[in-house]
């Protein structure tokens, strides 16, 4: 295995790096996978009664949504930057990732480390300054540690994909607590938990699909992943099983979500999601991984947006 060491002129790197480079570092366009579910969780939290006795719902505050958005963007940015930082040697050795910002010398390690710290501080500050209760602030550091810990997981466990799924699935639970935490009512807690379950298995499944591209490299480098352990064909079957579980969670959410206003529009969206999942698995085959990016980005972006639009429409109409 050949190690590529790229040091470069750090002062030159900092002066020539553009905003586009920093957005590319954290794959900002992929925010579309996680952010819609945080927004949907906020609407579910606002429209679900605090209890079935009086039917009162939490107050809708624009600052709550600002806080949710800031927390999502800063936490995700910190996690992505940390991932690129700790993986820069691995990325340099993998032909598929050798052109990323750190191996290519577009950005400096010192700059990415500072960016990671700034986003981490921004996340903790956002929980304190913009959310209506202190529970998210108290949990901000443990949550951030779990998010960053994913980047190290493939060094010791093939379940890293599920770690990523659980990391993203924390968003609806955290949003629910942030909006309703001052007056906790656990009567309808199944709503965010079912949404979280669907996210966990959805993300884990499509991350396995994406990791199929690196099955041989991961195996040679001693990295743990489902494709490197079970082969591409086995990994595709495991990913399909996870997506079946994801659809089960979504069906359960349809059945449990009537207090929040979820109804037939969201049910139709779940049906469309099932079709898109089938398309995703049709695009990726053991002997043809050329369409992994289309399966990873295009279909999953549509899934997140469809569920967001349908869920919000039902919440507002209900």
Secondary structure, 3 states (H helix, E strand, C coil): CCCCCCCCCHHHHHHHCCHHHHHHHCCHHHHHHCHHHHHHHHHHHHHCCCCCCCCCCCCCCHHHHHHHHHHHHHHHHHHHHHHHHHCHHHHHHCCCCCCCCCCCCCCCHHHHHHHHHHHHHHHHHHHHHCCCCCHHHHHHHHHHHHHHHHHHHCCCCCCHHHHHHHHHHHHHHHHHHHHHHHHCCCCCCHHHHHHHHHHHHHHHHHHHHHHHHHHHHHHHHCCCCHHHHHHHHHHHHHHHHHHHHHHHHHHHHHHHHHHHCCCHHHHHHHHHHHHHHHHHHHHCECCECCCHHHHHHHHHHHHHHHHHHHHHHHHHHC
